[in-house]
Every structure is written in structure tokens, then in C-alpha cells.
Amino acid sequence: MHFFETVKESLYSPSLYASLPKRPLGASVKYFFLLSLLCTAVLLLVDGNKVMTDVAAFRDSFITKLVSAYPEDLEITVKNGAITSNKQGEFKIPFPVAENTVEKPERAYLVVINTDEKFTLEKWEKANTQIWVGNDLVAWVDSKGFKMGPASELPEGTLNQALIDKYYKMLLPFLAWLPAAALVGVGVVFFFNFILHFFWAFVLAVLVLIIAHNLKKKFSYGDAYKATLHAMTIGFLLSILEQFGVPHAPFVFSVLALVVAYASLSGTPAEHIPAAVS
């Protein structure tokens, strides 16, 4: 109960802010991290179900389509620095699209295979594919741009549907945990985003210290830092409300923290000073 009382008083309480010079820094740091965990949990409750549902849909549609898209009777062999196949002509594997996906892929095909021909830029441009497999090299495009790799650098072996199915079955137990892993990953991102404000507080505390001195408060920089950690509470709560459609404005987090610090430091403390969070 002390924690939630401190949350309320961090929004505005001359008594709390006046007592900060007498409190250990660790109490304010502990409060900040507990608040970060609480806000992370709330955000996961709001967005967690959607995250897990979307990742499960991606797993069940995109990955399944990707595995089944490979032609059953096609075998590709890499040997002696060359790529060959048991079929002549060009094979095109469409880009799988997950269900409920509005955005279309930039390219029509995931892979175009033509081991009868050598690579040319003209063939690449006409293929409209993410990956092009020719007799002499493999070309692809990723986030860093266009790349090529000679067949001589590829490991020797044969790729067919049986091998793909074998590795897919090996991955199935891990894919089952993919939605839960995504939820944990999103939680880490949320928590890390809150923790970044812990370091921003070092800068904001300078302004809080100036406010305190202008109000004739005997605050050290450490006291101002503690006040900043508490004053950031309103920004944390606002970040949760943004998930419900409250618009975000630049620098509002810092401005609100400074407003709370000024209001609480300029107020008249009550006789009762609440105990530190334990």
C-alpha cells in the first residue's frame, strides 16, 4: 500500500517532495523501477493479447505457406562451385503473405530458381524476387540493399522438400512458444523504454535543481534527482493513456515532470511526512 500511496503523492504532494532530502536515494530509485515494472505490466495487459494473436497468425499462415511453397519434386544441388537442379526451366516461389495482412510485399516472389542460366542484372530486374538462384551464384536483397554470393562459397549438398520438412519438424516445438517469446520481447522493449527515462532524469534534475533554488529550497543535485524520479510518474501514466488514444505531444513527458516538481516544491508541506517506500 505504501507504493500506491507514493504513486499518488508523486503526482502532487508538497510533504513528499519536502521530505526527499531526508530520504535515501535508494528509496526513490526503487520506487522508479517498481513503477516501470507496473506500467510495463499494464501495457502488456492492454497489448499482450493482440501481440500473441498476431504472432500466432504469422506462424500458422506465413511460415506454413513458406514451407509448402517449395515444389515437391524439385532438388537443388550445390557441388564443385556450381548450382544444378533436377528440373529444367525457371521455378518461381511466391512471397507468402500472412493472414490479415493489409500491406503487400515489395516483391512478387520470394525465390526465383533458374540453374540453367548465369546471373545478369537484366534477369534480376525482370524476376521481381527477393532471392534469385542461378547456376553460378545466389543474389538477394535485404535491408542493406542488393547482395550476391558465388556458388563456390555455398556449402555443398542437396536441398529438397524432404530436407525442408525435416528441419520444419525440428523447429515445431520452438514455434509453439513463438507467441509467448514475442510477448516477453515486447515486455522487455516496454520496460527498457521506461528505464531510459532513468538516465534522462540526470539531465532533467538540473532544471529541477534550478526550480528548487529559485523557490529557496535547500536541495542538492541528489535531492533534485530524487524529485525528478518521482515527478516522472505523471509521464509514465500518460504513456499508458496513449494506448487508449490520448494523443502524444513532443517533450510533454519532461514538461509535465517539471510542472509537477514546481507545483509540489512551491506548495506548503503538511505536518505529517509520509514514510519512505520500503
C-alpha positions as CSV (number, residue, x, y, z in Angstrom):
1,M,0.0,0.0,0.0
2,H,2.9,2.3,0.6
3,F,3.9,2.1,-3.0
4,F,0.5,3.1,-4.4
5,E,0.3,5.9,-1.8
6,T,3.7,7.1,-3.1
7,V,2.4,7.0,-6.7
8,K,-0.5,9.3,-5.7
9,E,1.8,11.6,-3.8
10,S,4.3,11.8,-6.6
11,L,1.7,13.4,-8.7
12,Y,1.4,16.3,-6.2
13,S,2.5,16.3,-2.6
14,P,4.5,19.2,-1.0
15,S,5.0,16.9,2.0
16,L,6.6,14.1,-0.1
17,Y,8.9,16.5,-2.0
18,A,9.9,18.4,1.1
19,S,10.9,15.1,2.7
20,L,13.2,13.9,-0.1
21,P,16.4,15.4,1.3
22,K,15.9,13.2,4.4
23,R,15.2,10.1,2.3
24,P,17.8,7.7,0.9
25,L,18.4,7.8,-2.9
26,G,17.8,4.1,-3.0
27,A,14.1,4.6,-1.9
28,S,13.4,6.8,-4.9
29,V,15.3,4.5,-7.3
30,K,13.4,1.5,-6.0
31,Y,10.1,3.4,-6.5
32,F,11.1,4.3,-10.1
33,F,11.9,0.7,-11.0
34,L,8.7,-0.6,-9.4
35,L,6.7,2.0,-11.3
36,S,8.4,0.9,-14.5
37,L,7.5,-2.7,-13.9
38,L,3.9,-1.8,-13.0
39,C,3.5,0.3,-16.2
40,T,5.1,-2.5,-18.3
41,A,2.6,-5.0,-16.8
42,V,-0.3,-2.7,-17.6
43,L,0.8,-2.2,-21.2
44,L,1.2,-5.9,-21.6
45,L,-2.3,-6.4,-20.3
46,V,-3.6,-3.9,-22.9
47,D,-1.5,-5.0,-25.9
48,G,-0.4,-8.6,-25.0
49,N,-3.3,-10.5,-26.4
50,K,-3.0,-8.7,-29.8
51,V,0.7,-9.3,-29.9
52,M,0.3,-13.1,-29.2
53,T,-2.6,-13.3,-31.7
54,D,-0.7,-11.6,-34.5
55,V,2.4,-13.7,-34.0
56,A,0.4,-16.9,-33.8
57,A,-1.3,-15.9,-37.1
58,F,2.1,-15.2,-38.7
59,R,3.4,-18.5,-37.5
60,D,0.3,-20.5,-38.7
61,S,0.0,-18.8,-42.1
62,F,3.2,-17.3,-43.2
63,I,5.7,-20.0,-42.1
64,T,3.3,-22.8,-43.1
65,K,2.9,-21.3,-46.6
66,L,6.6,-20.7,-46.8
67,V,7.4,-24.4,-46.2
68,S,4.7,-25.7,-48.5
69,A,5.6,-23.3,-51.3
70,Y,8.7,-25.3,-52.2
71,P,8.0,-27.6,-55.2
72,E,7.7,-31.2,-54.1
73,D,9.8,-32.7,-56.9
74,L,12.5,-30.1,-57.1
75,E,16.0,-30.8,-55.9
76,I,18.8,-28.2,-55.9
77,T,22.3,-29.4,-55.6
78,V,25.4,-27.4,-54.9
79,K,28.6,-29.2,-55.9
80,N,32.1,-28.1,-57.3
81,G,31.2,-24.4,-57.2
82,A,28.0,-24.8,-59.3
83,I,24.3,-25.0,-58.6
84,T,22.2,-27.5,-60.5
85,S,18.7,-28.9,-60.3
86,N,16.8,-32.0,-61.5
87,K,14.4,-29.8,-63.4
88,Q,14.9,-27.5,-66.4
89,G,13.5,-24.1,-66.7
90,E,12.5,-21.4,-64.2
91,F,10.7,-22.0,-60.9
92,K,9.0,-19.2,-59.0
93,I,8.1,-19.4,-55.3
94,P,5.5,-16.7,-54.5
95,F,6.1,-14.4,-51.5
96,P,3.9,-15.9,-48.7
97,V,1.5,-13.4,-47.1
98,A,0.3,-13.9,-43.6
99,E,-3.4,-13.8,-42.9
100,N,-5.0,-10.4,-42.0
101,T,-2.0,-8.6,-43.6
102,V,-3.0,-5.4,-45.4
103,E,0.4,-4.4,-46.6
104,K,1.6,-6.2,-49.7
105,P,5.2,-7.4,-50.1
106,E,7.5,-5.2,-52.2
107,R,8.4,-8.1,-54.5
108,A,6.1,-10.7,-56.1
109,Y,8.3,-13.7,-55.5
110,L,10.3,-14.9,-52.6
111,V,12.7,-17.1,-54.7
112,V,13.2,-17.5,-58.4
113,I,15.3,-20.6,-59.4
114,N,16.9,-21.0,-62.8
115,T,20.0,-23.1,-62.6
116,D,20.2,-23.3,-66.4
117,E,21.3,-19.7,-66.7
118,K,24.0,-17.5,-65.3
119,F,23.2,-14.3,-63.4
120,T,22.7,-11.0,-65.1
121,L,21.4,-7.7,-63.8
122,E,18.7,-7.7,-66.5
123,K,17.4,-11.1,-65.3
124,W,17.4,-9.8,-61.7
125,E,15.4,-6.8,-62.6
126,K,12.8,-8.8,-64.5
127,A,12.5,-11.5,-61.8
128,N,10.9,-9.2,-59.2
129,T,12.1,-11.5,-56.5
130,Q,13.7,-11.4,-53.1
131,I,16.2,-14.2,-53.9
132,W,17.5,-15.3,-57.3
133,V,19.3,-18.7,-57.6
134,G,21.3,-19.2,-60.8
135,N,23.9,-21.6,-62.0
136,D,26.9,-19.6,-60.7
137,L,25.6,-17.5,-57.8
138,V,22.8,-16.5,-55.5
139,A,21.6,-12.9,-55.5
140,W,19.3,-11.4,-52.9
141,V,18.1,-8.1,-51.4
142,D,17.9,-7.3,-47.7
143,S,17.6,-4.2,-45.5
144,K,21.1,-3.2,-46.5
145,G,20.5,-3.5,-50.3
146,F,21.4,-5.8,-53.1
147,K,23.9,-8.6,-52.5
148,M,25.5,-11.5,-54.3
149,G,27.2,-14.7,-53.2
150,P,29.1,-17.0,-55.6
151,A,28.1,-20.7,-55.6
152,S,31.7,-21.6,-54.7
153,E,31.1,-20.1,-51.2
154,L,28.0,-22.2,-50.6
155,P,28.1,-25.4,-48.6
156,E,27.8,-28.5,-50.8
157,G,24.6,-30.6,-50.5
158,T,21.1,-31.1,-51.9
159,L,18.0,-29.2,-51.0
160,N,14.6,-30.9,-51.4
161,Q,11.2,-31.0,-49.9
162,A,12.1,-33.9,-47.6
163,L,15.0,-31.9,-46.1
164,I,12.8,-28.8,-45.6
165,D,10.1,-30.9,-43.9
166,K,12.8,-32.5,-41.6
167,Y,14.0,-29.1,-40.4
168,Y,10.5,-27.7,-40.1
169,K,9.5,-30.6,-37.8
170,M,12.6,-29.9,-35.7
171,L,11.5,-26.3,-35.3
172,L,7.9,-27.0,-34.5
173,P,8.5,-27.2,-30.7
174,F,10.2,-23.8,-30.7
175,L,7.5,-22.3,-33.0
176,A,4.9,-23.3,-30.4
177,W,6.5,-20.9,-28.0
178,L,6.9,-18.1,-30.5
179,P,3.8,-16.1,-29.3
180,A,5.0,-16.3,-25.7
181,A,8.5,-15.3,-26.7
182,A,7.1,-12.3,-28.6
183,L,5.2,-11.3,-25.6
184,V,8.3,-11.4,-23.4
185,G,10.2,-9.5,-26.1
186,V,7.6,-6.7,-26.2
187,G,7.6,-6.6,-22.4
188,V,11.4,-6.1,-22.4
189,V,11.0,-3.3,-25.0
190,F,8.4,-1.6,-22.9
191,F,10.5,-1.9,-19.7
192,F,13.6,-0.7,-21.5
193,N,11.8,2.4,-22.8
194,F,10.8,3.3,-19.2
195,I,14.3,2.7,-17.9
196,L,15.7,5.1,-20.5
197,H,14.0,7.9,-18.5
198,F,16.1,6.9,-15.5
199,F,19.1,8.3,-17.4
200,W,17.2,11.2,-18.8
201,A,16.4,12.1,-15.2
202,F,20.1,13.0,-14.8
203,V,19.6,15.9,-17.2
204,L,16.2,16.9,-16.1
205,A,17.4,17.0,-12.5
206,V,19.5,20.1,-13.4
207,L,16.3,22.0,-14.2
208,V,14.6,20.7,-11.1
209,L,17.5,21.9,-9.0
210,I,17.2,25.4,-10.6
211,I,13.5,25.4,-9.7
212,A,14.2,24.3,-6.2
213,H,16.9,27.1,-5.7
214,N,14.5,29.7,-7.1
215,L,11.9,28.6,-4.6
216,K,14.6,28.9,-1.8
217,K,14.6,25.2,-1.1
218,K,17.8,23.6,0.3
219,F,18.1,21.0,-2.4
220,S,21.3,19.3,-3.5
221,Y,21.6,17.8,-7.0
222,G,20.9,14.4,-5.5
223,D,17.7,15.7,-3.9
224,A,16.7,17.2,-7.3
225,Y,17.4,13.8,-8.9
226,K,15.1,12.1,-6.4
227,A,12.4,14.7,-7.0
228,T,12.8,14.1,-10.8
229,L,12.3,10.4,-10.4
230,H,9.0,11.0,-8.6
231,A,7.9,13.8,-10.8
232,M,8.2,11.5,-13.9
233,T,5.2,9.5,-12.5
234,I,2.7,11.6,-14.4
235,G,4.6,11.0,-17.7
236,F,4.5,7.2,-17.1
237,L,0.8,7.3,-16.5
238,L,0.3,9.4,-19.6
239,S,2.2,6.8,-21.7
240,I,-0.4,4.2,-20.6
241,L,-3.3,6.5,-21.6
242,E,-1.7,6.9,-25.0
243,Q,-2.5,3.3,-25.7
244,F,-6.2,4.3,-25.4
245,G,-5.9,7.0,-27.9
246,V,-4.7,10.0,-25.9
247,P,-2.5,12.0,-28.4
248,H,1.2,12.2,-27.9
249,A,3.0,15.6,-27.9
250,P,6.8,16.1,-28.1
251,F,8.5,16.9,-24.9
252,V,5.3,16.6,-22.9
253,F,6.9,14.0,-20.6
254,S,9.6,16.4,-19.5
255,V,7.3,19.4,-19.3
256,L,4.8,17.6,-17.1
257,A,7.6,16.4,-14.8
258,L,8.9,19.9,-14.4
259,V,5.3,21.2,-13.7
260,V,4.7,18.6,-11.0
261,A,8.1,19.3,-9.4
262,Y,7.4,23.1,-9.4
263,A,3.9,22.7,-8.0
264,S,4.9,20.3,-5.2
265,L,8.0,22.2,-4.3
266,S,6.2,25.5,-4.2
267,G,3.4,24.2,-2.0
268,T,3.2,24.2,1.8
269,P,4.1,20.8,3.3
270,A,1.7,19.2,5.7
271,E,2.9,18.5,9.2
272,H,2.8,14.7,8.5
273,I,5.6,13.5,6.4
274,P,4.9,10.0,4.9
275,A,7.5,7.2,5.4
276,A,9.8,6.2,2.7
277,V,8.8,3.3,0.4
278,S,10.2,0.1,1.7
